């Protein structure tokens, strides 16, 4: 950060503000404290008749790799709305959310992923604007070496573990 987003001053420093416990960027001109917090990523693993829906990414990062539909939460939407929006954008599909499945934290990227499981409405899907291909996969068909992100790999593994155990539970992971 080179300039204060409140007043435009370049008079910025790292200091621990009164009542805080860690260094923050503070404007020496207006006193505004600039917090840097993680970004929320909302996603959903669509399922249909024992298979999972994955999307081959048309955009960077990791274009050409398979992914669980997910993306950054927009201002003014709930995580559930964000997850359903991402499924629509990537797979032209509507889902009925069944529940939150995984919480995955990327500490080095400052991202927190909230991944839901959702049933495809009527089993319908297409190729969304952010994808080049969309497919239903049985567990043994998943191209594990071509999964775009560790958060997707984590969600997929946990989902199939839950199916085998006959339980649905919330899983936490991080890197």
C-alpha positions as CSV (number, residue, x, y, z in Angstrom):
1,X,0.0,0.0,0.0
2,X,1.5,3.3,-1.1
3,X,-1.3,5.7,-0.4
4,X,-4.1,6.0,2.2
5,X,-7.3,5.0,0.6
6,X,-9.1,7.4,2.9
7,X,-7.2,10.7,2.3
8,X,-4.6,9.8,-0.4
9,X,-1.6,10.6,1.8
10,X,1.7,8.7,1.3
11,X,2.4,9.1,5.1
12,X,1.9,5.5,6.0
13,X,3.6,3.4,8.6
14,X,3.4,0.0,10.3
15,X,2.5,0.3,13.9
16,X,0.3,-1.3,16.6
17,X,-2.7,0.9,17.0
18,X,-4.0,1.6,20.5
19,X,-6.2,-1.3,21.6
20,X,-4.8,-3.6,19.0
21,X,-2.2,-6.4,19.3
22,X,-0.5,-6.5,15.9
23,X,1.1,-4.1,13.4
24,X,-1.3,-2.5,10.9
25,X,-0.8,0.1,8.2
26,X,-1.7,3.5,9.8
27,X,-2.0,6.8,7.9
28,X,0.0,9.5,9.7
29,X,-2.1,12.2,8.1
30,X,-5.7,11.1,8.9
31,X,-5.1,8.3,11.4
32,X,-7.0,5.7,9.4
33,X,-6.0,2.1,10.2
34,X,-5.9,-0.1,7.1
35,X,-6.7,-3.7,8.0
36,X,-5.6,-6.5,5.7
37,X,-7.9,-9.5,6.1
38,X,-8.5,-12.7,4.3
39,X,-10.7,-12.9,1.2
40,X,-13.7,-15.3,1.3
41,X,-14.0,-17.8,-1.5
42,X,-17.4,-19.5,-1.8
43,X,-17.9,-22.8,-3.7
44,X,-20.1,-25.8,-4.2
45,X,-19.4,-29.4,-5.2
46,X,-22.5,-30.2,-7.3
47,X,-23.5,-33.9,-7.2
48,X,-25.9,-35.9,-9.3
49,X,-26.6,-39.7,-9.1
50,X,-23.4,-40.6,-7.3
51,X,-21.2,-38.4,-9.4
52,X,-19.6,-35.0,-8.9
53,X,-19.6,-32.1,-11.4
54,X,-16.2,-30.5,-12.2
55,X,-15.4,-27.6,-14.5
56,X,-12.3,-27.2,-16.6
57,X,-11.1,-23.7,-16.1
58,X,-11.0,-21.3,-19.0
59,X,-9.4,-18.5,-17.0
60,X,-6.2,-18.1,-15.0
61,X,-5.0,-19.1,-12.6
62,X,-4.7,-22.7,-13.6
63,X,-6.5,-22.5,-16.9
64,X,-7.1,-25.9,-18.4
65,X,-7.2,-27.7,-15.0
66,X,-10.4,-29.1,-13.3
67,X,-12.0,-27.4,-10.4
68,X,-14.9,-27.4,-8.0
69,X,-16.9,-24.3,-8.9
70,X,-15.8,-21.5,-6.6
71,X,-14.9,-17.9,-6.5
72,X,-14.6,-14.7,-4.5
73,X,-17.6,-13.7,-2.5
74,X,-19.2,-10.4,-3.7
75,X,-20.2,-7.6,-1.4
76,X,-23.8,-7.9,-0.3
77,X,-24.2,-11.6,-0.9
78,X,-24.3,-14.5,1.5
79,X,-21.8,-17.4,1.2
80,X,-24.7,-19.6,0.1
81,X,-25.7,-17.1,-2.7
82,X,-22.0,-16.8,-3.7
83,X,-21.6,-20.6,-3.9
84,X,-24.8,-20.9,-6.1
85,X,-23.7,-18.0,-8.3
86,X,-20.3,-19.6,-8.9
87,X,-22.0,-22.9,-10.0
88,X,-24.1,-20.9,-12.4
89,X,-21.2,-18.9,-13.8
90,X,-19.0,-22.0,-14.3
91,X,-21.5,-24.7,-15.1
92,X,-24.8,-23.0,-16.0
93,X,-26.4,-25.2,-13.3
94,X,-28.6,-24.6,-10.4
95,X,-28.1,-26.4,-7.1
96,X,-30.0,-27.1,-4.0
97,X,-27.5,-26.7,-1.2
98,X,-27.3,-29.7,1.1
99,X,-24.8,-28.1,3.6
100,X,-21.4,-26.7,4.3
101,X,-18.8,-29.4,3.6
102,X,-15.3,-27.9,4.0
103,X,-13.6,-24.9,5.4
104,X,-10.1,-24.6,3.9
105,X,-7.6,-21.8,4.7
106,X,-4.7,-20.8,2.4
107,X,-2.6,-18.8,4.9
108,X,-0.1,-17.7,2.3
109,X,-2.7,-16.3,-0.1
110,X,-5.0,-14.9,2.6
111,X,-8.0,-16.9,1.3
112,X,-10.7,-18.8,3.3
113,X,-12.7,-21.3,1.2
114,X,-16.2,-22.3,2.2
115,X,-17.3,-25.2,0.1
116,X,-20.8,-26.5,0.1
117,X,-22.3,-29.7,-1.4
118,X,-25.3,-29.2,-3.5
119,X,-27.6,-31.4,-5.6
120,X,-28.0,-30.4,-9.3
121,X,-31.5,-29.3,-10.0
122,X,-32.9,-31.8,-12.5
123,X,-29.3,-32.9,-13.3
124,X,-29.0,-30.1,-15.8
125,X,-25.7,-28.3,-16.5
126,X,-23.8,-26.6,-19.3
127,X,-20.5,-24.9,-20.1
128,X,-20.4,-21.5,-18.3
129,X,-18.4,-18.5,-19.4
130,X,-15.5,-19.4,-17.0
131,X,-15.2,-23.0,-18.2
132,X,-14.1,-24.8,-21.4
133,X,-15.7,-28.2,-20.3
134,X,-18.0,-29.4,-17.6
135,X,-18.4,-33.1,-16.7
136,X,-19.9,-35.5,-14.1
137,X,-17.2,-37.8,-12.7
138,X,-17.4,-40.9,-10.6
139,X,-14.7,-41.1,-8.0
140,X,-12.5,-43.5,-10.0
141,X,-12.8,-41.2,-13.1
142,X,-11.5,-38.0,-11.5
143,X,-8.4,-36.6,-13.1
144,X,-6.6,-36.1,-9.8
145,X,-3.3,-35.0,-11.4
146,X,-5.2,-32.2,-13.2
147,X,-7.1,-30.7,-10.3
148,X,-6.5,-27.0,-10.2
149,X,-6.4,-26.2,-6.5
150,X,-5.6,-28.0,-3.2
151,X,-9.0,-26.7,-1.8
152,X,-10.8,-28.7,-4.6
153,X,-8.7,-31.8,-4.0
154,X,-9.4,-31.6,-0.2
155,X,-13.2,-31.1,-0.8
156,X,-13.3,-34.0,-3.2
157,X,-11.4,-36.4,-0.9
158,X,-13.6,-35.5,2.1
159,X,-16.8,-35.9,0.1
160,X,-16.0,-39.4,-1.1
161,X,-14.8,-40.3,2.4
162,X,-18.2,-39.2,3.8
163,X,-20.1,-41.1,1.1
164,X,-18.2,-44.3,2.1
165,X,-18.9,-43.8,5.8
166,X,-22.5,-42.9,5.1
167,X,-22.2,-39.6,7.1
168,X,-22.0,-36.0,6.2
169,X,-19.7,-33.9,8.3
170,X,-17.8,-30.6,8.2
171,X,-14.1,-30.8,7.5
172,X,-11.3,-28.3,8.1
173,X,-8.0,-28.0,6.3
174,X,-5.2,-25.5,5.7
175,X,-1.9,-25.0,4.0
